[in-house]
């Protein structure tokens, strides 16, 4: 009697467990596809940002170079009567501090770009780990 109950239990539970594992595998495949799609989208956004950044950087470089010469001339001749070398030094220091501030902001933005993908990848790894342990 005990064996028949066990066989009946196994015959009803085994298909259910197989279905659960099949559904979990299907979910993991779908989650992997989602991660691939998110990574492709992040890659496209990063590529677009890089192109715009390079173009913007080139124009900014030219503009800042010309503006800095103008500012040096204004400092040396119009606002104060400092030597030209000191005017160049003051303007260079100001621009270096400004550039450092913008570089800091850019690094913070760049780090945050991949955070959403990292969360998805971790979730996928946890899911595959769970499936591997239960199989």
C-alpha positions in Angstrom: 0.0 0.0 0.0 2.8 2.4 0.9 4.6 1.7 -2.4 1.4 2.4 -4.4 0.9 5.7 -2.6 4.5 6.6 -3.3 4.2 5.7 -7.0 1.0 7.6 -7.3 2.6 10.6 -5.6 5.7 10.4 -7.9 3.6 10.0 -11.0 1.6 13.2 -10.2 4.4 15.3 -8.7 7.1 14.5 -11.2 5.3 16.0 -14.2 4.5 19.1 -12.2 8.1 19.5 -11.2 9.2 19.0 -14.8 6.7 21.7 -15.9 8.0 24.1 -13.2 11.6 23.5 -14.3 10.7 23.9 -18.0 8.9 27.2 -17.2 11.9 28.3 -15.2 14.2 27.5 -18.1 11.9 29.4 -20.5 11.9 32.4 -18.1 15.7 32.3 -17.9 16.0 32.3 -21.7 13.6 35.2 -21.9 15.6 37.0 -19.3 18.8 36.4 -21.2 17.2 37.8 -24.3 16.2 40.9 -22.3 19.7 41.4 -21.0 21.1 41.1 -24.6 18.6 43.7 -25.8 19.4 46.0 -22.9 23.2 45.7 -23.6 22.6 46.4 -27.3 20.6 49.5 -26.4 23.2 50.7 -24.0 25.9 50.1 -26.6 24.0 52.1 -29.2 23.4 55.0 -26.7 27.1 54.9 -25.7 28.2 55.0 -29.4 25.8 57.9 -30.1 27.1 59.8 -27.0 30.7 59.2 -28.1 30.1 60.6 -31.6 28.4 63.7 -30.2 31.0 64.0 -27.5 33.9 63.9 -30.0 32.2 66.5 -32.3 31.3 68.7 -29.5 34.8 68.4 -28.0 36.4 69.5 -31.3 34.3 72.6 -31.6 34.7 73.4 -27.9 38.5 73.1 -28.2 38.6 75.5 -31.1 36.2 77.9 -29.4 38.0 77.7 -26.0 41.4 78.2 -27.7 40.2 81.4 -29.5 38.3 82.7 -26.5 41.3 82.1 -24.2 43.6 84.1 -26.4 40.9 86.9 -26.4 40.6 86.6 -22.6 44.4 86.7 -22.1 44.6 89.8 -24.3 41.7 91.5 -22.3 43.4 90.6 -18.9 46.8 91.9 -20.1 45.6 95.1 -21.7 42.2 96.2 -20.6 41.4 95.0 -17.1 44.7 95.1 -15.4 48.2 96.0 -16.4 49.8 92.6 -15.7 52.5 91.1 -17.9 51.3 88.9 -20.8 52.8 85.7 -19.2 50.8 86.3 -16.0 47.6 86.8 -18.0 48.2 83.5 -19.8 48.8 81.8 -16.4 45.7 83.1 -14.8 43.5 82.2 -17.8 45.1 78.8 -18.1 44.5 78.1 -14.4 40.8 79.1 -14.7 40.3 76.9 -17.7 42.1 73.9 -16.1 39.8 74.1 -13.0 36.7 74.4 -15.3 37.9 71.4 -17.3 38.5 69.3 -14.2 35.0 70.0 -13.0 33.4 69.0 -16.2 35.6 65.8 -16.4 34.4 64.9 -12.9 30.8 65.2 -14.0 31.5 63.2 -17.2 33.0 60.3 -15.2 30.0 60.2 -12.8 27.6 60.0 -15.8 29.8 57.4 -17.6 29.7 55.1 -14.5 25.9 55.3 -14.2 25.5 54.3 -17.8 26.1 50.6 -17.2 24.4 50.2 -13.8 21.0 49.1 -15.3 22.8 46.4 -17.4 24.8 45.3 -14.4 21.6 44.8 -12.4 20.0 42.7 -15.2 23.1 40.6 -15.5 23.2 39.9 -11.8 19.6 38.9 -11.8 20.2 36.6 -14.8 23.2 35.0 -13.0 21.2 34.4 -9.9 18.4 32.8 -11.9 20.8 30.5 -13.7 22.5 29.6 -10.4 19.1 28.7 -8.9 18.2 26.6 -12.0 21.6 24.8 -11.9 21.2 24.0 -8.2 17.6 22.7 -8.6 18.3 20.6 -11.7 
